[in-house]
Amino acid sequence: MEGAQSGLVSEAMTLTDLIDPSKTEHGENFPVASHLIAARLRTPILSFYRFARAADDIADHPGLSENSKLAGLDDLEGTLLGKSDAAKPALALRHVLAERELATEHPLDLLTAFRSDVTKRRYASWDELMRYCRYSAMPVGRFVLDLHGEDRSTWAHSDPLCAALQVINHLQDCAKDYQALDRVYLPFDIMAAQGTTVESLGFPKAEPGLRNCLTIVAGKTAELLPEAAKLPQAVKDTRLSLETGAIVGLAHKLVAMLMTRDPLSERVHLTKPAALLQTARGVASTFAERLMVSAAAPRQRQR
């Protein structure tokens, strides 16, 4: 059986078959290369997203052994680095990186996180979870900023935003991750302090200890957002500013929901109309703030 599973990831066609076609950028909590982004940059961003989606599908595949999953991730890396053309999602991204003269740093960092997902199923503390987010989430924002030619000083605001988005996803899917993958991203020290265990994630409703734990983690996620909220005004590109402003607004809304709702028994995702409304609010407030800053700049220079 092991030999058969290893063979699953040795051919490009089979590797492609592992990718879940139902999972697209349209199903994400947050905009991915929306029309707010300049058209010339949407395809490169989507190539990065599809590379990440392929790696995620391999790491989470229920029918593969750990060795086969790691082999699949190695195939992605090998194609990204030009050692083969086997993995089509990596091949598309490789072409984008070459055309835009971008380094392989960020997609390789993502693969570090997905390899961790294959073998690591528990996190001891919030700090350990943030170290995971350094590879699982922060490279996404860094890639988009580099693609836009933004200064790397903007990473200081992008990193906490991306980490917050990652933890929001962990909280929303905490029961599913445990039940389907035996993967728990809730920090163990916080769970222990609240007198709860991972087994409580299998209950139909969060018991008080788990509920307290979820609220604490949501609160720590909220603490990332003030620094993240500086990103829309820190970037030079106006369209990217509006996109990130929308994402910050969505993050605030979802964290507020997670502070008061039980992800085991209540809805903790925005409906499409609610997401569109929140996006519009984020875009409008960001645009207004950008206009105010722009108008104030000449007066400051005159002083």
C-alpha positions as CSV (number, residue, x, y, z in Angstrom):
1,M,0.0,0.0,0.0
2,E,2.8,2.4,0.9
3,G,4.4,1.9,-2.6
4,A,1.1,2.6,-4.3
5,Q,0.6,5.8,-2.3
6,S,4.1,7.0,-3.1
7,G,3.3,6.4,-6.7
8,L,0.4,8.8,-6.4
9,V,2.7,11.8,-6.2
10,S,5.3,10.7,-8.8
11,E,3.3,11.7,-11.9
12,A,2.1,15.2,-12.8
13,M,-1.4,14.0,-13.7
14,T,-1.9,12.3,-10.3
15,L,-0.5,15.2,-8.4
16,T,-3.0,17.4,-10.1
17,D,-5.8,14.9,-9.2
18,L,-5.0,15.5,-5.6
19,I,-6.2,19.1,-5.8
20,D,-9.8,19.7,-4.8
21,P,-11.4,21.6,-7.6
22,S,-14.2,22.8,-5.3
23,K,-11.7,24.9,-3.3
24,T,-11.1,28.2,-5.2
25,E,-10.2,31.7,-4.3
26,H,-14.0,32.5,-4.2
27,G,-14.5,30.3,-1.2
28,E,-12.0,32.1,1.1
29,N,-12.9,34.3,4.0
30,F,-11.0,37.2,2.5
31,P,-10.5,38.6,-1.0
32,V,-7.9,36.9,-3.2
33,A,-6.8,39.0,-6.2
34,S,-10.1,40.8,-6.3
35,H,-10.9,43.4,-8.9
36,L,-9.5,46.0,-6.5
37,I,-6.1,44.7,-7.5
38,A,-4.6,45.9,-10.7
39,A,-5.5,43.5,-13.5
40,R,-1.8,42.9,-14.5
41,L,-1.1,41.5,-11.0
42,R,-4.1,39.3,-10.5
43,T,-2.7,36.3,-12.4
44,P,0.6,36.3,-10.5
45,I,-1.3,36.4,-7.2
46,L,-3.6,33.6,-8.3
47,S,-0.7,31.5,-9.3
48,F,0.7,31.9,-5.8
49,Y,-2.7,31.0,-4.3
50,R,-3.1,27.9,-6.5
51,F,0.4,26.8,-5.5
52,A,-0.5,27.2,-1.8
53,R,-3.9,25.4,-2.5
54,A,-2.1,22.5,-4.1
55,A,0.3,22.1,-1.1
56,D,-2.6,22.4,1.3
57,D,-4.6,19.7,-0.5
58,I,-1.6,17.4,-0.4
59,A,-0.9,18.0,3.3
60,D,-4.5,17.4,4.2
61,H,-5.3,14.5,1.9
62,P,-7.0,11.7,3.9
63,G,-5.8,8.9,1.7
64,L,-2.1,9.5,1.8
65,S,0.6,8.4,4.3
66,E,2.9,11.0,5.8
67,N,5.7,9.9,3.5
68,S,3.5,10.3,0.4
69,K,2.4,13.7,1.5
70,L,6.0,14.8,2.0
71,A,6.9,13.4,-1.4
72,G,4.1,15.4,-3.0
73,L,5.4,18.6,-1.3
74,D,8.9,17.7,-2.5
75,D,7.5,17.5,-6.1
76,L,6.1,21.0,-5.7
77,E,9.5,22.3,-4.5
78,G,11.4,20.5,-7.2
79,T,9.3,22.0,-9.9
80,L,9.4,25.4,-8.3
81,L,13.2,25.2,-8.4
82,G,13.4,24.0,-12.0
83,K,14.5,20.4,-11.2
84,S,11.4,19.0,-13.0
85,D,8.2,20.1,-14.6
86,A,6.0,17.5,-12.8
87,A,3.9,19.7,-10.6
88,K,1.7,22.0,-12.7
89,P,0.8,24.5,-9.9
90,A,4.4,25.0,-9.1
91,L,5.3,25.2,-12.8
92,A,2.9,28.1,-13.3
93,L,4.3,29.9,-10.3
94,R,7.9,29.3,-11.4
95,H,7.1,31.1,-14.7
96,V,5.6,34.0,-12.8
97,L,8.6,34.4,-10.5
98,A,11.0,34.3,-13.5
99,E,8.9,36.9,-15.4
100,R,8.7,39.2,-12.4
101,E,12.3,38.6,-11.2
102,L,11.0,37.5,-7.8
103,A,12.8,35.1,-5.5
104,T,11.5,31.7,-4.5
105,E,11.7,32.6,-0.8
106,H,8.0,33.0,0.0
107,P,6.6,29.8,-1.7
108,L,9.5,27.8,-0.1
109,D,8.5,29.2,3.3
110,L,5.0,28.1,2.7
111,L,6.2,24.5,2.0
112,T,8.0,24.6,5.4
113,A,4.6,25.2,7.0
114,F,2.8,22.4,5.0
115,R,5.6,20.0,5.8
116,S,5.0,20.9,9.5
117,D,1.2,20.2,9.0
118,V,2.1,16.7,7.9
119,T,3.9,15.7,11.0
120,K,2.9,18.2,13.7
121,R,-0.5,18.2,15.2
122,R,-0.3,20.2,18.5
123,Y,1.0,23.6,19.5
124,A,2.3,24.3,23.0
125,S,1.8,28.0,23.2
126,W,0.8,31.2,21.4
127,D,4.4,31.9,20.6
128,E,4.8,28.5,19.0
129,L,1.6,29.1,16.9
130,M,3.0,32.5,15.8
131,R,6.2,30.8,14.7
132,Y,4.0,28.5,12.6
133,C,2.2,31.5,11.1
134,R,5.6,33.0,10.1
135,Y,5.7,30.2,7.5
136,S,2.0,29.4,6.9
137,A,0.6,32.9,6.5
138,M,3.1,35.7,6.5
139,P,4.7,34.7,3.2
140,V,1.4,35.3,1.4
141,G,1.3,39.0,2.4
142,R,5.0,39.4,1.8
143,F,4.7,38.0,-1.7
144,V,1.8,40.3,-2.6
145,L,3.8,43.3,-1.3
146,D,7.0,42.3,-3.2
147,L,4.9,41.8,-6.3
148,H,3.6,45.4,-6.0
149,G,7.1,46.7,-5.4
150,E,6.3,47.9,-1.9
151,D,9.0,48.6,0.6
152,R,9.8,45.7,2.9
153,S,9.1,47.9,5.9
154,T,5.4,47.2,5.2
155,W,6.0,43.6,6.3
156,A,5.8,44.9,9.9
157,H,2.1,45.5,9.3
158,S,1.4,42.7,6.9
159,D,2.8,40.0,9.1
160,P,0.3,40.5,12.0
161,L,-2.6,40.8,9.5
162,C,-1.7,37.5,7.9
163,A,-1.2,35.9,11.3
164,A,-4.6,37.1,12.4
165,L,-6.2,35.8,9.2
166,Q,-4.6,32.4,9.8
167,V,-5.8,32.1,13.5
168,I,-9.3,33.3,12.5
169,N,-9.4,30.3,10.1
170,H,-8.0,28.0,12.8
171,L,-10.8,29.1,15.2
172,Q,-13.5,28.8,12.6
173,D,-12.4,25.3,11.7
174,C,-11.2,24.0,15.1
175,A,-13.7,21.2,15.3
176,K,-13.2,20.1,11.7
177,D,-9.4,20.2,11.9
178,Y,-9.6,18.0,15.1
179,Q,-12.2,15.5,13.8
180,A,-10.9,15.1,10.3
181,L,-7.1,15.6,10.7
182,D,-6.4,15.2,14.5
183,R,-4.9,18.6,14.2
184,V,-5.3,21.2,17.0
185,Y,-4.0,24.8,16.6
186,L,-5.3,26.0,19.9
187,P,-2.3,26.5,22.2
188,F,-2.1,23.8,24.8
189,D,-1.0,26.1,27.7
190,I,-4.2,28.1,27.2
191,M,-6.3,25.0,27.0
192,A,-4.7,23.6,30.2
193,A,-5.2,26.9,32.1
194,Q,-8.9,26.7,31.2
195,G,-9.2,23.1,32.3
196,T,-10.2,21.8,28.8
197,T,-8.7,19.1,26.5
198,V,-8.6,18.4,22.8
199,E,-11.3,15.8,23.2
200,S,-13.8,18.6,23.9
201,L,-13.4,19.7,20.3
202,G,-15.4,16.6,19.4
203,F,-18.5,17.7,21.3
204,P,-21.5,19.2,19.5
205,K,-21.2,22.3,21.7
206,A,-18.2,23.9,23.4
207,E,-18.1,23.3,27.1
208,P,-17.2,26.3,29.3
209,G,-13.5,25.6,29.5
210,L,-13.2,25.3,25.8
211,R,-15.4,28.3,25.2
212,N,-13.1,30.4,27.5
213,C,-10.1,29.1,25.6
214,L,-11.6,30.1,22.2
215,T,-12.4,33.5,23.6
216,I,-8.9,34.1,24.9
217,V,-7.3,33.0,21.5
218,A,-9.8,35.3,19.7
219,G,-8.7,38.1,22.0
220,K,-5.1,37.6,21.4
221,T,-5.9,37.6,17.6
222,A,-7.6,41.0,18.1
223,E,-4.4,42.3,19.6
224,L,-2.7,41.8,16.3
225,L,-5.1,44.0,14.4
226,P,-4.1,47.6,15.5
227,E,-0.6,47.1,13.9
228,A,-2.3,45.3,10.9
229,A,-4.6,48.3,10.5
230,K,-1.7,50.5,9.6
231,L,-1.0,48.5,6.4
232,P,-3.6,50.2,4.1
233,Q,-2.0,53.6,4.6
234,A,1.6,52.2,4.6
235,V,1.5,50.9,1.1
236,K,2.0,53.2,-1.9
237,D,-0.3,51.4,-4.4
238,T,-3.8,52.8,-4.0
239,R,-5.6,49.7,-5.2
240,L,-3.6,47.5,-2.8
241,S,-4.4,49.9,-0.1
242,L,-8.2,49.5,-0.7
243,E,-7.8,45.7,-0.9
244,T,-5.9,45.5,2.4
245,G,-8.4,47.9,4.0
246,A,-11.2,45.6,3.1
247,I,-9.3,42.6,4.5
248,V,-8.6,44.5,7.8
249,G,-12.3,45.3,8.1
250,L,-13.3,41.7,7.5
251,A,-10.8,40.5,10.1
252,H,-12.2,42.9,12.7
253,K,-15.8,41.6,12.0
254,L,-14.8,37.9,12.2
255,V,-12.8,38.3,15.4
256,A,-15.8,40.1,16.9
257,M,-18.0,37.1,15.9
258,L,-15.5,34.6,17.4
259,M,-15.4,36.5,20.7
260,T,-19.1,35.9,21.2
261,R,-20.0,32.8,19.3
262,D,-19.2,29.1,19.6
263,P,-17.6,27.7,16.4
264,L,-18.7,24.2,17.4
265,S,-22.4,25.0,17.3
266,E,-22.9,28.5,15.8
267,R,-22.1,30.2,12.5
268,V,-18.8,32.0,12.6
269,H,-18.5,32.7,8.8
270,L,-20.0,35.8,7.1
271,T,-22.7,35.3,4.6
272,K,-22.0,36.6,1.1
273,P,-24.1,39.7,1.6
274,A,-22.6,40.4,4.9
275,A,-19.1,39.9,3.5
276,L,-19.8,42.3,0.6
277,L,-21.2,44.9,3.0
278,Q,-18.2,44.7,5.2
279,T,-15.8,44.8,2.2
280,A,-17.5,47.9,1.0
281,R,-17.2,49.6,4.4
282,G,-13.5,48.7,4.6
283,V,-12.9,50.1,1.1
284,A,-14.8,53.3,1.8
285,S,-13.1,54.0,5.1
286,T,-9.7,53.3,3.6
287,F,-10.3,55.5,0.6
288,A,-11.6,58.4,2.9
289,E,-8.6,58.1,5.1
290,R,-6.2,58.1,2.1
291,L,-7.9,61.2,0.8
292,M,-7.5,62.9,4.2
293,V,-3.8,62.0,4.4
294,S,-3.2,63.2,0.8
295,A,-5.0,66.5,1.5
296,A,-3.0,67.1,4.7
297,A,0.4,66.4,3.0
298,P,0.7,69.8,1.2
299,R,-0.2,71.7,4.3
300,Q,2.5,69.9,6.3
301,R,5.1,70.7,3.6
302,Q,4.2,74.4,3.8
303,R,4.9,74.6,7.5
